[in-house]
Amino acid sequence: MGPSGRSPDSPLALAGFVVGLAGGCNLVLGISDVPQPDDGSVAPARDTGAAVADATGSDAVAVEGDAADAAACGDGQATTDCAPCTHDCLGGACVRAQCQPVALVQDAGVSPLALAQDDSFLYWTENNDSIYRTSKTSGVSTLLYDDNGLEPVPIAVDDAGVYWGDLLGIWRCGKQDCPVSVMQLAGSANLQDVQSLAIDDVSVYWTEGAPSVLTAPKNGQTTQSGLPLWEGDASTENVTTDGKRVFFTADDGLLHGVGVDGGAPFAIGSPSFSPSYGVALDGDEVFWTVQDPRYGIVNGAPLDSLSPVPLASDLQSPGSIASDGTNLYWIATIPDAGSAEGVYTCSITSCMPTLLAAGSHYLTSIVVDDTAVYFTDQGATFTTGAVYRLAK
Protein backbone atom coordinates (compact mmCIF):
# COMPACT_ATOMS: atom_id res chain seq x y z
CA MET A 1 0.00 0.00 0.00
CA GLY A 2 1.23 3.52 -0.73
CA PRO A 3 3.52 5.16 -3.21
CA SER A 4 6.62 3.19 -2.40
CA GLY A 5 5.08 -0.06 -3.61
CA ARG A 6 5.46 -1.11 -7.23
CA SER A 7 3.19 -4.12 -6.99
CA PRO A 8 0.33 -5.06 -4.64
CA ASP A 9 0.40 -7.71 -1.98
CA SER A 10 -2.96 -9.05 -3.09
CA PRO A 11 -4.90 -9.39 -6.37
CA LEU A 12 -6.60 -6.20 -7.46
CA ALA A 13 -10.04 -5.74 -8.94
CA LEU A 14 -11.60 -2.32 -9.53
CA ALA A 15 -14.72 -2.32 -7.43
CA GLY A 16 -16.06 1.23 -7.52
CA PHE A 17 -16.68 3.04 -4.25
CA VAL A 18 -18.88 2.62 -1.21
CA VAL A 19 -19.91 5.31 1.23
CA GLY A 20 -20.18 4.39 4.91
CA LEU A 21 -22.77 6.35 6.90
CA ALA A 22 -24.74 5.93 10.09
CA GLY A 23 -28.36 4.84 10.10
CA GLY A 24 -27.94 1.98 7.64
CA CYS A 25 -27.52 4.29 4.64
CA ASN A 26 -24.86 2.25 2.86
CA LEU A 27 -24.83 1.97 -0.91
CA VAL A 28 -22.61 0.54 -3.62
CA LEU A 29 -21.90 3.36 -6.06
CA GLY A 30 -20.38 4.11 -9.40
CA ILE A 31 -18.14 7.18 -9.79
CA SER A 32 -19.26 10.34 -11.53
CA ASP A 33 -17.15 11.49 -14.44
CA VAL A 34 -15.68 14.94 -15.05
CA PRO A 35 -16.84 16.54 -18.33
CA GLN A 36 -13.98 17.23 -20.72
CA PRO A 37 -13.79 21.01 -21.20
CA ASP A 38 -13.38 22.53 -24.62
CA ASP A 39 -9.98 24.00 -23.89
CA GLY A 40 -7.64 24.24 -26.82
CA SER A 41 -4.88 25.76 -24.73
CA VAL A 42 -3.86 22.43 -23.18
CA ALA A 43 -3.67 19.15 -25.06
CA PRO A 44 -4.75 16.40 -22.68
CA ALA A 45 -2.39 13.47 -22.56
CA ARG A 46 -5.24 11.04 -21.93
CA ASP A 47 -8.97 10.72 -22.40
CA THR A 48 -9.71 12.18 -18.98
CA GLY A 49 -13.14 12.02 -17.47
CA ALA A 50 -14.20 8.59 -18.73
CA ALA A 51 -16.99 7.25 -16.52
CA VAL A 52 -16.05 4.53 -14.07
CA ALA A 53 -18.09 1.37 -14.35
CA ASP A 54 -21.03 1.01 -11.96
CA ALA A 55 -19.81 -0.99 -8.97
CA THR A 56 -22.73 -3.39 -8.81
CA GLY A 57 -20.99 -6.39 -10.35
CA SER A 58 -19.40 -9.41 -8.74
CA ASP A 59 -16.42 -7.43 -7.46
CA ALA A 60 -18.50 -4.91 -5.53
CA VAL A 61 -18.17 -4.80 -1.76
CA ALA A 62 -21.19 -6.27 0.03
CA VAL A 63 -22.95 -3.64 2.17
CA GLU A 64 -26.26 -3.14 3.90
CA GLY A 65 -29.33 -1.65 2.21
CA ASP A 66 -31.56 -2.54 -0.71
CA ALA A 67 -32.62 -0.97 -4.01
CA ALA A 68 -35.73 0.69 -2.61
CA ASP A 69 -33.83 2.30 0.21
CA ALA A 70 -31.18 3.45 -2.26
CA ALA A 71 -33.76 5.11 -4.47
CA ALA A 72 -35.37 6.93 -1.55
CA CYS A 73 -32.07 8.31 -0.29
CA GLY A 74 -30.40 8.88 -3.63
CA ASP A 75 -32.96 11.16 -5.26
CA GLY A 76 -32.25 14.21 -3.11
CA GLN A 77 -35.28 13.84 -0.85
CA ALA A 78 -34.77 15.21 2.64
CA THR A 79 -35.42 12.53 5.25
CA THR A 80 -34.30 12.13 8.84
CA ASP A 81 -31.45 9.76 8.01
CA CYS A 82 -30.76 10.68 4.40
CA ALA A 83 -30.83 14.43 3.83
CA PRO A 84 -29.35 15.98 0.67
CA CYS A 85 -25.80 17.32 0.69
CA THR A 86 -25.53 20.83 2.07
CA HIS A 87 -22.46 21.90 0.07
CA ASP A 88 -20.92 21.61 -3.38
CA CYS A 89 -19.74 18.07 -4.15
CA LEU A 90 -17.31 19.38 -6.82
CA GLY A 91 -18.73 17.23 -9.58
CA GLY A 92 -19.37 14.16 -7.47
CA ALA A 93 -22.83 12.76 -6.88
CA CYS A 94 -24.67 13.46 -3.64
CA VAL A 95 -26.10 10.27 -2.19
CA ARG A 96 -27.64 9.99 1.26
CA ALA A 97 -26.17 13.33 2.36
CA GLN A 98 -22.66 12.23 1.42
CA CYS A 99 -20.55 13.54 -1.45
CA GLN A 100 -19.19 10.80 -3.69
CA PRO A 101 -15.73 10.60 -5.28
CA VAL A 102 -15.37 11.71 -8.88
CA ALA A 103 -12.68 10.41 -11.25
CA LEU A 104 -10.52 13.25 -12.50
CA VAL A 105 -8.46 10.75 -14.51
CA GLN A 106 -9.69 7.28 -15.42
CA ASP A 107 -9.13 5.37 -18.62
CA ALA A 108 -7.66 2.16 -19.90
CA GLY A 109 -3.92 2.12 -19.44
CA VAL A 110 -3.57 4.46 -16.46
CA SER A 111 -2.19 3.20 -13.14
CA PRO A 112 -1.32 6.09 -10.79
CA LEU A 113 1.14 5.63 -7.95
CA ALA A 114 2.40 8.59 -5.92
CA LEU A 115 0.62 11.93 -5.74
CA ALA A 116 1.68 15.53 -5.03
CA GLN A 117 -0.10 18.86 -5.39
CA ASP A 118 0.09 22.62 -5.64
CA ASP A 119 -2.83 25.05 -5.54
CA SER A 120 -4.11 24.23 -9.03
CA PHE A 121 -2.74 20.84 -10.09
CA LEU A 122 -2.13 17.28 -9.05
CA TYR A 123 1.16 15.68 -10.08
CA TRP A 124 1.45 11.91 -10.24
CA THR A 125 3.64 9.05 -11.36
CA GLU A 126 2.32 5.87 -12.88
CA ASN A 127 3.28 2.35 -13.77
CA ASN A 128 3.81 3.16 -17.44
CA ASP A 129 6.92 5.13 -16.43
CA SER A 130 5.44 8.59 -16.95
CA ILE A 131 4.82 11.76 -14.94
CA TYR A 132 1.58 13.66 -15.39
CA ARG A 133 -0.06 16.89 -14.28
CA THR A 134 -3.86 17.08 -13.86
CA SER A 135 -6.03 20.13 -13.25
CA LYS A 136 -7.86 19.88 -9.94
CA THR A 137 -10.93 21.52 -11.43
CA SER A 138 -11.24 20.30 -15.03
CA GLY A 139 -9.44 16.97 -14.97
CA VAL A 140 -7.38 17.94 -18.03
CA SER A 141 -4.09 16.02 -17.90
CA THR A 142 -0.74 16.76 -19.49
CA LEU A 143 2.21 14.42 -19.90
CA LEU A 144 5.21 16.16 -18.31
CA TYR A 145 7.86 13.50 -18.76
CA ASP A 146 8.31 9.98 -20.12
CA ASP A 147 10.85 8.24 -17.89
CA ASN A 148 11.69 5.51 -20.43
CA GLY A 149 11.35 2.44 -18.28
CA LEU A 150 13.06 3.80 -15.16
CA GLU A 151 9.97 3.34 -12.95
CA PRO A 152 9.42 6.72 -11.26
CA VAL A 153 7.50 6.39 -8.00
CA PRO A 154 7.85 9.20 -5.41
CA ILE A 155 7.05 12.75 -6.48
CA ALA A 156 7.08 16.23 -4.87
CA VAL A 157 6.54 19.79 -6.10
CA ASP A 158 7.41 23.33 -5.07
CA ASP A 159 6.66 26.69 -6.65
CA ALA A 160 9.02 26.17 -9.57
CA GLY A 161 9.73 22.51 -10.04
CA VAL A 162 8.66 18.87 -10.04
CA TYR A 163 10.90 16.31 -8.32
CA TRP A 164 10.84 12.53 -8.57
CA GLY A 165 12.89 9.42 -7.89
CA ASP A 166 13.43 6.35 -10.06
CA LEU A 167 15.80 3.43 -10.53
CA LEU A 168 18.72 5.71 -11.42
CA GLY A 169 18.36 8.69 -9.13
CA ILE A 170 16.62 11.90 -8.14
CA TRP A 171 15.42 14.29 -10.85
CA ARG A 172 13.94 17.74 -11.28
CA CYS A 173 12.28 19.69 -14.06
CA GLY A 174 10.56 23.07 -14.25
CA LYS A 175 6.79 23.14 -14.18
CA GLN A 176 6.61 25.23 -17.33
CA ASP A 177 9.42 23.72 -19.40
CA CYS A 178 9.49 20.01 -18.61
CA PRO A 179 10.97 17.86 -20.20
CA VAL A 180 13.46 20.36 -21.66
CA SER A 181 14.71 21.35 -18.22
CA VAL A 182 15.10 17.85 -16.74
CA MET A 183 18.13 17.73 -14.41
CA GLN A 184 19.57 14.86 -12.39
CA LEU A 185 20.14 15.92 -8.78
CA ALA A 186 21.62 12.67 -7.53
CA GLY A 187 22.31 9.25 -8.89
CA SER A 188 24.85 6.54 -9.53
CA ALA A 189 25.12 2.87 -10.25
CA ASN A 190 25.01 2.29 -6.48
CA LEU A 191 21.73 4.13 -5.94
CA GLN A 192 18.92 1.75 -5.04
CA ASP A 193 15.21 1.80 -5.77
CA VAL A 194 14.01 5.23 -4.50
CA GLN A 195 10.84 4.80 -2.45
CA SER A 196 9.91 8.19 -1.01
CA LEU A 197 11.17 11.77 -1.22
CA ALA A 198 10.56 15.15 0.36
CA ILE A 199 11.84 18.66 -0.30
CA ASP A 200 12.40 21.91 1.55
CA ASP A 201 13.77 25.24 0.34
CA VAL A 202 17.31 23.92 0.04
CA SER A 203 17.47 20.15 -0.30
CA VAL A 204 15.78 16.97 -1.38
CA TYR A 205 15.60 13.98 0.99
CA TRP A 206 14.81 10.40 0.08
CA THR A 207 14.62 6.78 1.23
CA GLU A 208 15.58 3.67 -0.70
CA GLY A 209 14.16 0.90 1.48
CA ALA A 210 17.61 0.62 3.12
CA PRO A 211 18.65 1.62 6.66
CA SER A 212 19.46 5.16 5.58
CA VAL A 213 18.08 8.54 4.55
CA LEU A 214 19.97 10.52 1.92
CA THR A 215 20.02 14.13 0.80
CA ALA A 216 21.26 16.30 -2.07
CA PRO A 217 20.99 20.00 -2.97
CA LYS A 218 17.94 21.05 -4.97
CA ASN A 219 19.97 23.36 -7.18
CA GLY A 220 21.69 20.51 -9.00
CA GLN A 221 25.20 21.75 -8.31
CA THR A 222 26.34 18.20 -7.63
CA THR A 223 25.45 14.87 -9.22
CA GLN A 224 26.29 12.09 -6.82
CA SER A 225 24.77 9.11 -5.06
CA GLY A 226 23.52 11.36 -2.25
CA LEU A 227 24.94 12.26 1.14
CA PRO A 228 23.85 10.03 4.04
CA LEU A 229 21.75 12.07 6.47
CA TRP A 230 20.85 9.16 8.75
CA GLU A 231 22.05 5.58 9.01
CA GLY A 232 20.64 3.01 11.43
CA ASP A 233 19.37 -0.52 11.93
CA ALA A 234 15.87 -0.16 10.42
CA SER A 235 14.96 -0.10 6.73
CA THR A 236 13.25 3.18 5.93
CA GLU A 237 9.83 3.71 4.33
CA ASN A 238 8.34 7.19 3.75
CA VAL A 239 9.80 10.62 4.46
CA THR A 240 8.67 14.22 4.99
CA THR A 241 10.25 17.44 6.29
CA ASP A 242 9.33 20.74 7.91
CA GLY A 243 12.57 22.38 6.81
CA LYS A 244 14.16 21.88 10.23
CA ARG A 245 13.89 18.14 10.71
CA VAL A 246 13.34 15.16 8.46
CA PHE A 247 10.76 12.64 9.68
CA PHE A 248 10.59 9.11 8.30
CA THR A 249 8.95 5.76 8.98
CA ALA A 250 10.73 2.41 9.14
CA ASP A 251 10.25 -1.33 9.50
CA ASP A 252 10.75 -1.21 13.29
CA GLY A 253 7.38 0.49 13.81
CA LEU A 254 8.89 3.74 15.11
CA LEU A 255 8.81 7.27 13.75
CA HIS A 256 12.38 8.43 13.22
CA GLY A 257 13.74 11.91 12.75
CA VAL A 258 16.95 13.82 12.23
CA GLY A 259 17.91 17.46 11.81
CA VAL A 260 18.31 18.63 8.22
CA ASP A 261 21.98 19.21 9.06
CA GLY A 262 22.36 15.57 10.09
CA GLY A 263 22.39 16.22 13.82
CA ALA A 264 20.22 15.06 16.73
CA PRO A 265 18.59 11.83 15.48
CA PHE A 266 15.62 10.55 17.49
CA ALA A 267 12.90 7.91 17.43
CA ILE A 268 9.45 8.01 19.02
CA GLY A 269 6.51 5.65 19.37
CA SER A 270 6.56 1.97 20.26
CA PRO A 271 8.64 -0.72 18.52
CA SER A 272 6.56 -3.14 16.47
CA PHE A 273 6.94 -6.16 14.25
CA SER A 274 4.81 -4.21 11.76
CA PRO A 275 6.40 -1.25 9.95
CA SER A 276 5.50 2.34 10.49
CA TYR A 277 4.49 3.58 7.04
CA GLY A 278 2.60 6.77 6.18
CA VAL A 279 3.87 10.10 7.56
CA ALA A 280 2.43 13.62 7.31
CA LEU A 281 2.94 17.07 8.79
CA ASP A 282 0.82 20.10 9.47
CA GLY A 283 1.95 23.27 11.18
CA ASP A 284 1.71 21.83 14.69
CA GLU A 285 2.02 18.04 14.60
CA VAL A 286 3.52 15.07 12.84
CA PHE A 287 1.36 12.00 12.16
CA TRP A 288 2.26 8.46 11.17
CA THR A 289 0.69 5.05 10.72
CA VAL A 290 1.75 1.60 11.91
CA GLN A 291 0.73 -0.93 9.29
CA ASP A 292 -0.35 -3.90 11.40
CA PRO A 293 -3.01 -5.97 9.55
CA ARG A 294 -5.20 -6.25 12.67
CA TYR A 295 -3.96 -3.74 15.23
CA GLY A 296 -2.85 -0.85 13.08
CA ILE A 297 -2.44 2.58 14.61
CA VAL A 298 -2.58 6.25 13.63
CA ASN A 299 -0.23 8.21 15.88
CA GLY A 300 0.37 11.91 16.40
CA ALA A 301 2.96 14.02 18.18
CA PRO A 302 3.24 17.79 18.70
CA LEU A 303 6.28 19.19 16.93
CA ASP A 304 7.37 21.13 20.00
CA SER A 305 7.44 18.15 22.39
CA LEU A 306 7.48 15.08 20.11
CA SER A 307 5.42 13.22 22.72
CA PRO A 308 3.60 10.46 20.83
CA VAL A 309 -0.14 9.90 21.29
CA PRO A 310 -2.13 7.05 19.68
CA LEU A 311 -5.09 8.69 17.91
CA ALA A 312 -6.81 5.63 16.41
CA SER A 313 -6.15 1.93 16.97
CA ASP A 314 -7.32 -1.53 15.91
CA LEU A 315 -7.14 -0.50 12.27
CA GLN A 316 -6.36 -2.86 9.41
CA SER A 317 -3.10 -1.99 7.63
CA PRO A 318 -3.34 1.83 7.68
CA GLY A 319 -1.02 3.29 5.06
CA SER A 320 -0.64 6.70 3.41
CA ILE A 321 -1.87 9.62 5.52
CA ALA A 322 -2.55 13.36 5.08
CA SER A 323 -3.56 16.23 7.36
CA ASP A 324 -5.26 19.59 6.76
CA GLY A 325 -4.59 20.80 10.31
CA THR A 326 -8.11 19.94 11.46
CA ASN A 327 -8.73 16.42 10.22
CA LEU A 328 -6.66 13.40 9.25
CA TYR A 329 -7.23 11.33 6.12
CA TRP A 330 -5.68 7.94 5.51
CA ILE A 331 -5.94 4.75 3.48
CA ALA A 332 -6.62 1.41 5.19
CA THR A 333 -8.16 -2.00 4.59
CA ILE A 334 -11.89 -2.15 5.37
CA PRO A 335 -12.87 -4.73 8.02
CA ASP A 336 -14.90 -7.69 6.77
CA ALA A 337 -14.53 -6.60 3.13
CA GLY A 338 -11.82 -8.93 1.92
CA SER A 339 -8.85 -6.93 0.70
CA ALA A 340 -10.89 -3.85 -0.21
CA GLU A 341 -9.36 -0.57 0.93
CA GLY A 342 -10.92 2.73 1.81
CA VAL A 343 -10.33 6.38 2.64
CA TYR A 344 -10.90 7.18 6.30
CA THR A 345 -11.03 10.45 8.24
CA CYS A 346 -11.23 11.70 11.80
CA SER A 347 -10.83 14.91 13.75
CA ILE A 348 -7.32 15.41 15.10
CA THR A 349 -8.67 16.45 18.49
CA SER A 350 -11.13 13.55 18.80
CA CYS A 351 -10.30 10.75 16.39
CA MET A 352 -13.32 8.57 15.65
CA PRO A 353 -12.50 6.97 12.27
CA THR A 354 -15.17 7.37 9.59
CA LEU A 355 -15.15 5.62 6.23
CA LEU A 356 -15.48 8.21 3.43
CA ALA A 357 -15.07 6.10 0.30
CA ALA A 358 -14.13 2.52 -0.39
CA GLY A 359 -14.26 -0.41 -2.72
CA SER A 360 -10.94 -0.61 -4.54
CA HIS A 361 -8.38 -3.20 -3.58
CA TYR A 362 -5.32 -1.02 -4.05
CA LEU A 363 -5.46 2.65 -3.16
CA THR A 364 -1.98 4.14 -3.08
CA SER A 365 -1.47 7.82 -2.21
CA ILE A 366 -3.52 10.62 -0.66
CA VAL A 367 -3.28 14.42 -0.39
CA VAL A 368 -5.72 17.07 0.83
CA ASP A 369 -6.34 20.78 0.29
CA ASP A 370 -8.94 23.24 1.58
CA THR A 371 -11.83 21.82 -0.45
CA ALA A 372 -11.15 18.18 -1.32
CA VAL A 373 -9.33 14.93 -0.70
CA TYR A 374 -7.46 13.43 -3.67
CA PHE A 375 -6.27 9.84 -3.92
CA THR A 376 -4.86 7.41 -6.43
CA ASP A 377 -5.85 3.86 -7.33
CA GLN A 378 -3.57 1.59 -9.35
CA GLY A 379 -6.56 -0.24 -10.78
CA ALA A 380 -7.21 -3.78 -11.92
CA THR A 381 -4.08 -5.35 -13.45
CA PHE A 382 -2.46 -1.89 -13.23
CA THR A 383 -4.25 -0.69 -16.37
CA THR A 384 -7.61 0.69 -15.18
CA GLY A 385 -6.63 2.93 -12.31
CA ALA A 386 -7.73 6.46 -11.52
CA VAL A 387 -7.05 9.74 -9.74
CA TYR A 388 -10.06 10.68 -7.62
CA ARG A 389 -11.37 13.86 -6.04
CA LEU A 390 -13.72 13.76 -3.05
CA ALA A 391 -15.27 16.99 -1.74
CA LYS A 392 -14.68 17.57 1.97
C-alpha positions, 0 to 999 in steps of 0.5 A, a space after each residue: 500500500 502507498 507510493 513506495 510499492 510497485 506491486 500489490 500484496 494481493 490481487 486487485 479488482 476495480 470495485 467502484 466506491 462505497 460510502 459508509 454512513 450511520 443509520 444503515 444508509 450504505 450503498 454501492 456506487 459508481 463514480 461520476 465522471 468529469 466533463 472534458 472542457 473545450 480547452 484548446 490551450 492544453 492538449 490532454 495526454 489522456 482521455 480524462 473524465 471517462 466514466 467509471 463502471 457502476 460498482 454493482 458487479 461481482 467485485 463490488 463490496 457487500 454492504 447493507 441496504 436494498 434498491 428501494 432504500 437506495 432510491 429513496 435516499 439517492 434522489 435528493 429527498 430530505 429525510 431524517 437519516 438521508 438528507 441531501 448534501 448541504 455543500 458543493 460536491 465538486 462534480 461528485 454525486 450526492 447520495 444519502 447526504 454524502 458527497 461521492 468521489 469523482 474520477 478526474 483521470 480514469 481510462 484504460 492504461 492508467 495506473 497512478 502511484 504517488 501523488 503531489 499537489 500545488 494550488 491548481 494541479 495534481 502531479 502523479 507518477 504511474 506504472 507506465 513510467 510517466 509523470 503527469 499533471 492534472 487540473 484539480 478543477 477540469 481533470 485535463 491532464 498533461 504528460 510532463 515526462 516519459 521516464 523511459 522504463 526507469 519506474 518513477 515512484 515518489 514525487 514532490 513539487 514546489 513553486 518552480 519545479 517537479 521532483 521525482 525518484 526512479 531506478 537511477 536517481 533523483 530528478 527535477 524539471 521546471 513546471 513550465 518547461 518540462 521535459 526540456 529542463 530535466 536535471 539529475 540531482 543525484 544518482 549513480 550505479 550504487 543508488 537503489 530503488 528510490 521509495 519516497 522523497 521530500 523537499 524543503 527550500 534547500 534540499 531533497 531527501 529520500 529513502 531507498 528501502 535501506 537503513 538510511 536517509 539521503 540528501 542532495 541540494 535542490 539546485 543541481 550543483 552536484 550529481 552524486 549518489 547522495 549524502 547520508 543524512 541518517 544511518 541506522 538498523 531499520 529499513 526506511 519507508 516514507 519521508 517528509 520534512 518541515 525544513 528543520 527536521 526530516 521525519 521518516 517511517 521504518 520497519 521497526 514500527 517507530 517514527 524516526 527523525 533527524 535534523 536537516 543538518 544531520 544532527 540530533 537523530 531521534 525515534 518516538 513511538 513503540 517498537 513493532 513487528 509491523 512497519 510504520 508507514 505513512 507520515 504527514 505534517 501540518 503546522 503543529 504536529 507530525 502523524 504516522 501510521 503503523 501498518 499492522 493488519 489487525 492492530 494498526 495505529 494512527 499516531 500523532 505528536 506535537 512538533 514542540 514536544 514530540 510526545 507520541 499519542 495514539 489517535 486511532 487503533 485496531 485498524 487494518 493496515 493503515 497506510 498513506 496519511 494526510 492532514 489539513 490541520 483539522 482532520 486526518 485522512 488515511 488509506 486502510 483496509 476495510 474490516 470484513 470486506 476482503 482486501 478492499 481498501 478505503 479512505 478514512 477520516 477523523 478529527 485530530 482532536 477527537 479521532 473517531 474513524 469514519 469511512 469516506 469512500 471505499 471499494 478498490 483493492 489497491 489505493 496508493 497515495 492521498 493528499 488534501 487541500 482546503 476543499 477536497 481529498 485526492 487519492 490514487 488507485 492503481 486499478 485492476 491489473 495496473 491498467 484501469 486505475 484512476 485519480 479521484 477527487 472527493 469533496 470535503 
